[in-house]
């Protein structure tokens, strides 16, 4: 499935602003300072990766080579899934979600790292793994 990463990134960025405002205004009197810091971390990572998705979308529109397009699409999926897992699990934990979500956070972080690495592969031009060309 080919996604429009500009739309996904823009929506994620908008949601990050909404959740940031909610944390600052709706949760400030209800949460401990440490919980607000976790919420803020989730918002920051979501916004950084919303911007990364915008970059992926812009690059994908002129990708050319099939390998590069695959790497960019993979980066988009990794950023999107990583954001949902990383930031989403932090939001849920702060709001009292089950502690079983704790191990999801580093898996989301791994997804975000994978997205950056796939973006690096795409930047090489062909979509081939580093060192193979």
C-alpha positions as CSV (number, residue, x, y, z in Angstrom):
1,X,0.0,0.0,0.0
2,X,1.3,3.4,-1.0
3,X,0.6,6.0,1.6
4,X,0.7,9.8,1.2
5,X,3.3,10.5,3.8
6,X,2.8,14.3,3.6
7,X,-0.9,13.8,4.7
8,X,0.1,11.3,7.4
9,X,2.9,13.6,8.7
10,X,0.7,16.7,8.6
11,X,-2.1,14.9,10.6
12,X,0.4,13.6,13.1
13,X,1.9,17.1,13.5
14,X,-1.6,18.5,14.1
15,X,-2.4,15.8,16.6
16,X,0.9,16.5,18.4
17,X,-0.1,20.1,18.8
18,X,-3.5,19.1,20.2
19,X,-2.0,16.6,22.6
20,X,0.7,19.1,23.7
21,X,-2.0,21.7,24.4
22,X,-4.1,19.1,26.2
23,X,-1.1,18.1,28.4
24,X,-0.2,21.7,29.2
25,X,-3.8,22.9,29.9
26,X,-6.0,19.8,30.6
27,X,-3.6,17.6,32.5
28,X,-1.3,20.2,34.3
29,X,-3.4,20.1,37.5
30,X,-4.1,16.4,37.4
31,X,-0.6,14.8,36.9
32,X,2.7,14.7,38.7
33,X,5.6,16.7,37.2
34,X,7.3,13.5,36.2
35,X,4.2,12.3,34.3
36,X,3.9,15.7,32.5
37,X,7.6,15.2,31.5
38,X,6.7,11.8,30.0
39,X,3.8,13.4,28.2
40,X,6.0,16.1,26.9
41,X,8.5,13.5,25.6
42,X,5.8,11.7,23.8
43,X,4.6,15.0,22.2
44,X,8.2,16.0,21.2
45,X,8.9,12.6,19.6
46,X,5.6,12.7,17.8
47,X,6.3,16.1,16.3
48,X,9.9,15.3,15.3
49,X,8.6,12.2,13.4
50,X,5.7,14.1,11.9
51,X,8.3,16.3,10.3
52,X,10.3,13.3,9.3
53,X,7.2,11.9,7.6
54,X,6.8,15.2,5.7
55,X,10.4,14.8,4.4
56,X,9.6,11.2,3.4
57,X,6.5,12.4,1.5
58,X,8.4,15.1,-0.3
59,X,11.2,12.8,-1.3
60,X,8.8,10.0,-2.3
61,X,7.1,12.3,-4.8
62,X,10.3,12.4,-6.8
63,X,11.8,9.1,-5.8
64,X,12.3,7.7,-9.3
65,X,14.1,4.4,-8.7
66,X,11.9,1.6,-7.4
67,X,14.4,0.7,-4.7
68,X,14.5,4.2,-3.5
69,X,10.7,4.4,-3.4
70,X,10.6,1.1,-1.4
71,X,13.1,2.5,1.1
72,X,11.2,5.7,1.5
73,X,7.8,3.9,1.9
74,X,9.5,1.6,4.4
75,X,10.8,4.6,6.3
76,X,7.3,6.1,6.3
77,X,5.8,3.0,7.7
78,X,8.5,2.7,10.3
79,X,8.1,6.3,11.4
80,X,4.3,6.0,11.6
81,X,4.3,2.7,13.4
82,X,7.1,3.8,15.7
83,X,5.3,7.0,16.6
84,X,2.1,5.1,17.4
85,X,4.0,2.6,19.5
86,X,6.5,5.0,21.2
87,X,4.4,8.1,21.8
88,X,1.1,6.2,22.0
89,X,2.3,3.9,24.7
90,X,3.6,6.9,26.7
91,X,0.3,8.7,26.4
92,X,-1.5,5.6,27.5
93,X,0.8,4.9,30.4
94,X,0.5,8.5,31.7
95,X,-3.3,8.3,31.5
96,X,-3.3,5.1,33.6
97,X,-3.1,2.5,30.9
98,X,-2.0,-1.0,31.8
99,X,1.7,-1.3,32.7
100,X,2.0,-4.1,30.1
101,X,2.4,-1.2,27.6
102,X,5.8,-0.3,29.1
103,X,7.7,-2.8,26.9
104,X,5.9,-1.3,23.8
105,X,7.8,2.0,24.2
106,X,11.2,0.7,23.3
107,X,9.8,-1.3,20.4
108,X,8.4,2.0,19.1
109,X,11.8,3.5,19.5
110,X,13.3,0.7,17.5
111,X,10.7,1.5,14.8
112,X,11.8,5.1,14.8
113,X,15.4,4.2,14.5
114,X,14.6,1.8,11.6
115,X,12.8,4.7,9.9
116,X,15.9,6.9,10.1
117,X,18.1,4.1,8.7
118,X,15.7,3.4,5.8
119,X,15.7,7.1,5.1
120,X,19.5,6.9,5.0
121,X,19.3,4.0,2.6
122,X,16.9,5.9,0.3
123,X,19.3,8.9,0.4
124,X,22.0,6.8,-1.2
125,X,19.8,6.8,-4.3
126,X,19.2,3.2,-5.3
127,X,17.5,1.8,-2.2
128,X,20.2,-0.8,-2.0
129,X,21.6,-1.5,1.5
130,X,24.8,0.4,2.4
131,X,28.0,-1.2,1.2
132,X,26.2,-3.2,-1.6
133,X,26.9,-0.7,-4.4
